[in-house]
């Protein structure tokens, strides 16, 4: 069975909208169909006026009998035109609602604005990364000092062999005494009970080089701060370390 005009028109609108890729294309497609519907409405009104004029002419020429026929035809035409106008108004309302729906689904920002926000975010992240401190391992200082001690010992042995270990010369004892003033290792004052956060040593702390339990360096330590002779941890050291040989190596 052939499709009616309204069904064909709805199908044409749906197919055209399905091919639209952007907001502008959707708007242009909808505006085109609105224009077509309005043109159709004007055409129908013109044809109706022409039909009315023709019928009124027939009425004048043919008299009362023709008048009855004209009135019946006019009633039929008015009914058909009314149905068509209603269908057109319904479709116009649907198209208007569709425009509002499509606009509401389109993102708030256009491509240029989105790119601008992304560039600002990347710039901010790059700035933050540039301010991040580089990782520092205090054990590296200990290793450097130990290496330096070895080199002094080797030099001292060479001087002894060639008979230059005289008064005022460099001796292994003097080197060891010098390093006692630089590198300090001692057991701090403070409870290892899983609660206490602060520990105090006898000399001002400039840098903590390592913390050991029974001679073994603790690899993973909580964050800490240094103030004078005191080191304060952000988290308490585990209570399992209690009663063991606890030492801090510092300069």
C-alpha positions as CSV (number, residue, x, y, z in Angstrom):
1,X,0.0,0.0,0.0
2,X,1.5,3.4,-1.0
3,X,2.7,5.6,1.9
4,X,0.7,8.8,2.7
5,X,2.2,12.3,2.3
6,X,2.7,12.7,6.1
7,X,4.5,9.4,6.5
8,X,6.7,10.1,3.5
9,X,7.6,13.6,4.8
10,X,8.5,12.2,8.3
11,X,10.7,9.6,6.7
12,X,12.5,12.2,4.6
13,X,13.1,14.4,7.6
14,X,14.5,11.5,9.6
15,X,16.8,10.4,6.8
16,X,18.2,14.0,6.3
17,X,18.8,14.5,10.0
18,X,20.6,11.2,10.2
19,X,23.1,12.4,7.6
20,X,23.8,15.7,9.5
21,X,27.2,15.6,11.3
22,X,27.3,19.0,13.1
23,X,25.0,21.3,15.0
24,X,25.0,23.8,12.1
25,X,24.0,21.1,9.6
26,X,21.2,19.9,11.9
27,X,19.9,23.5,12.2
28,X,20.1,24.0,8.4
29,X,18.3,20.8,7.7
30,X,15.5,21.6,10.2
31,X,15.2,25.1,8.9
32,X,15.0,23.8,5.3
33,X,12.1,21.4,6.2
34,X,10.3,24.2,8.1
35,X,10.5,26.3,5.0
36,X,9.2,23.5,2.8
37,X,6.2,23.0,5.2
38,X,5.5,26.7,5.2
39,X,5.7,26.8,1.3
40,X,3.3,23.8,1.2
41,X,0.9,25.6,3.6
42,X,0.9,28.7,1.3
43,X,0.4,26.6,-1.8
44,X,-2.5,24.8,-0.1
45,X,-4.0,28.1,0.9
46,X,-3.6,29.5,-2.7
47,X,-5.2,26.4,-4.2
48,X,-8.0,26.6,-1.7
49,X,-8.7,30.2,-2.6
50,X,-8.6,29.3,-6.3
51,X,-11.0,26.4,-5.7
52,X,-13.3,28.6,-3.6
53,X,-13.4,31.2,-6.4
54,X,-14.1,28.5,-9.0
55,X,-16.9,27.1,-6.9
56,X,-18.4,30.5,-6.3
57,X,-18.4,31.1,-10.0
58,X,-20.2,27.9,-10.6
59,X,-22.7,28.8,-7.9
60,X,-23.5,32.1,-9.8
61,X,-24.0,30.3,-13.1
62,X,-25.8,27.2,-12.0
63,X,-28.1,28.5,-9.3
64,X,-29.5,26.7,-6.3
65,X,-28.7,23.1,-7.3
66,X,-25.1,24.0,-7.9
67,X,-25.0,25.9,-4.6
68,X,-25.9,22.8,-2.7
69,X,-23.1,20.9,-4.4
70,X,-20.7,23.8,-3.8
71,X,-21.5,23.9,-0.1
72,X,-20.9,20.2,0.2
73,X,-17.6,20.4,-1.7
74,X,-16.6,23.4,0.3
75,X,-17.3,21.6,3.6
76,X,-15.2,18.7,2.3
77,X,-12.3,20.9,1.2
78,X,-12.4,22.9,4.5
79,X,-12.2,19.6,6.4
80,X,-9.2,18.4,4.3
81,X,-7.4,21.7,4.6
82,X,-8.0,21.7,8.4
83,X,-6.6,18.2,8.7
84,X,-3.5,19.2,6.7
85,X,-3.0,22.4,8.7
86,X,-3.1,20.4,11.9
87,X,-0.6,17.9,10.6
88,X,1.7,20.8,9.5
89,X,1.4,22.5,12.9
90,X,2.2,19.2,14.7
91,X,5.3,18.7,12.6
92,X,6.4,22.3,13.1
93,X,6.1,21.8,16.9
94,X,8.1,18.5,16.6
95,X,10.8,20.2,14.6
96,X,11.0,23.1,17.1
97,X,11.3,20.7,20.0
98,X,14.0,18.7,18.1
99,X,16.1,21.9,17.6
100,X,16.0,22.6,21.3
101,X,16.9,19.0,22.1
102,X,19.8,18.9,19.7
103,X,21.2,22.2,21.0
104,X,21.0,20.9,24.6
105,X,23.0,17.8,23.6
106,X,25.9,19.9,22.1
107,X,28.8,20.5,24.5
108,X,29.1,23.8,26.1
109,X,32.6,24.6,24.8
110,X,33.7,24.6,21.2
111,X,37.0,22.9,20.0
112,X,39.1,26.1,20.4
113,X,38.0,26.6,24.0
114,X,38.6,23.0,24.9
115,X,42.1,23.1,23.4
116,X,42.8,26.3,25.4
117,X,41.8,24.6,28.6
118,X,44.0,21.6,27.8
119,X,47.0,23.8,27.0
120,X,46.6,25.7,30.3
121,X,46.4,22.4,32.2
122,X,49.5,21.0,30.5
123,X,51.4,24.3,31.2
124,X,50.4,24.2,34.9
125,X,51.5,20.5,35.2
126,X,54.8,21.3,33.6
127,X,55.4,24.1,36.0
128,X,54.5,21.9,39.0
129,X,56.9,19.1,37.8
130,X,59.7,21.6,37.4
131,X,59.4,22.6,41.1
132,X,59.4,19.0,42.4
133,X,62.7,18.3,44.3
134,X,65.0,15.6,43.0
135,X,65.3,12.4,45.0
136,X,68.1,12.4,47.6
137,X,69.5,9.3,49.2
138,X,71.5,10.2,52.4
139,X,73.4,6.9,52.1
140,X,75.2,8.4,49.2
141,X,77.0,10.8,51.5
142,X,78.0,8.0,53.8
143,X,79.4,6.0,50.9
144,X,81.3,9.1,49.6
145,X,82.8,9.7,53.1
146,X,83.8,6.1,53.5
147,X,85.5,6.2,50.0
148,X,87.3,9.4,51.1
149,X,88.6,7.6,54.2
150,X,90.0,4.8,52.2
151,X,91.8,7.2,49.9
152,X,93.4,9.0,52.9
153,X,94.4,5.7,54.4
154,X,96.1,4.6,51.2
155,X,97.9,8.0,51.0
156,X,99.0,7.7,54.6
157,X,100.4,4.2,54.0
158,X,102.4,5.5,51.0
159,X,103.9,8.3,53.1
160,X,104.9,5.9,55.8
161,X,106.7,3.7,53.3
162,X,108.8,6.6,52.0
163,X,109.7,7.8,55.5
164,X,107.6,11.0,55.4
165,X,105.4,10.3,58.4
166,X,107.1,13.0,60.6
167,X,105.8,15.6,63.1
168,X,103.4,17.8,61.3
169,X,102.7,15.2,58.6
170,X,99.5,13.5,57.8
171,X,98.8,10.4,59.9
172,X,96.0,7.9,60.0
173,X,95.2,8.9,63.6
174,X,94.7,12.6,62.6
175,X,92.5,11.6,59.8
176,X,90.3,9.5,62.1
177,X,90.1,12.3,64.6
178,X,89.1,14.7,61.9
179,X,86.3,12.5,60.8
180,X,85.0,12.2,64.3
181,X,84.1,15.9,64.1
182,X,82.4,15.4,60.8
183,X,80.6,12.1,60.9
184,X,78.8,11.2,64.1
185,X,77.1,7.9,65.1
186,X,75.2,7.6,68.4
187,X,72.2,6.2,70.1
188,X,69.5,8.9,70.3
189,X,67.4,9.6,73.3
190,X,63.8,8.7,72.8
191,X,61.5,5.6,73.3
192,X,61.0,3.0,70.5
193,X,57.5,2.2,71.5
194,X,55.5,2.7,68.3
195,X,54.1,6.0,69.7
196,X,57.1,8.4,70.2
197,X,57.9,10.6,67.1
198,X,61.0,12.6,68.3
199,X,64.6,11.6,69.1
200,X,67.5,13.7,70.3
201,X,71.3,13.5,69.9
202,X,74.2,15.3,71.5
203,X,75.2,17.6,68.6
204,X,73.2,19.8,66.2
205,X,72.0,17.8,63.2
206,X,72.8,19.2,59.7
207,X,71.9,16.0,57.8
208,X,70.8,12.5,58.7
209,X,72.9,10.0,56.8
210,X,71.3,6.8,58.0
211,X,69.4,5.1,60.8
212,X,70.3,1.5,61.8
213,X,68.9,-1.3,64.0
214,X,71.5,-3.8,65.2
215,X,73.9,-2.4,62.6
216,X,71.6,-2.8,59.7
217,X,70.4,0.4,57.9
218,X,66.6,0.9,57.8
219,X,65.9,1.2,54.1
220,X,62.3,2.6,54.3
221,X,61.9,5.5,56.8
222,X,58.9,7.7,57.4
223,X,59.2,11.4,56.4
224,X,61.0,13.5,59.1
225,X,62.1,17.0,60.0
226,X,65.3,18.2,61.7
227,X,65.4,21.0,64.3
228,X,68.7,21.5,66.2
229,X,69.6,18.3,67.9
230,X,66.1,16.7,67.4
231,X,64.7,14.6,64.5
232,X,61.0,14.2,64.4
233,X,59.2,11.6,62.2
234,X,55.8,11.9,60.6
235,X,55.0,8.4,61.8
236,X,56.3,6.5,64.8
237,X,58.9,3.8,64.3
238,X,57.6,0.3,64.9
239,X,57.6,-1.0,68.5
240,X,59.3,-4.2,67.3
241,X,62.6,-2.2,67.2
242,X,62.3,-1.7,71.0
243,X,65.3,-3.1,73.0
244,X,67.6,-3.3,70.0
245,X,70.7,-1.4,69.2
246,X,69.3,1.8,67.7
247,X,71.8,4.3,66.1
248,X,71.6,7.5,64.0
249,X,74.5,8.4,61.7
250,X,74.6,12.2,61.0
251,X,76.7,15.2,60.3
